[in-house]
Amino acid sequence: MQAEEREKLLQRLRRIEGQVRGLQRMLSEEQYCVDILVQIAAVRAALDQVGLAVFQNHSRQCIQQALDEEKGPEAMEQLMQALNRFIK
């Protein structure tokens, strides 16, 4: 993963961390449950975007490297397992 991409993902994760702290605060302040659920959905969506970016990076860079090293079938199996875990 390139340094610029890594930094963007780290920034996203820091934002998500802030959202989670906000959720903790909302719960401790006993805010309206629907508002909390909306924020949980937002955190999930943000994490999904980070996961998708990591998956895309892996698909482009790591799979190409595996193909170059003639390890394509093993890399594809690993990719499919990772995708399965990600989408569940």
Secondary structure, DSSP 8 states (H G I E B T S, - for coil): --HHHHHHHHHHHHHHHHHHHHHHHHHHTT--HHHHHHHHHHHHHHHHHHHHHHHHHIIIIIHHHHHHTT-HHHHHHHHHHHHHHHH-
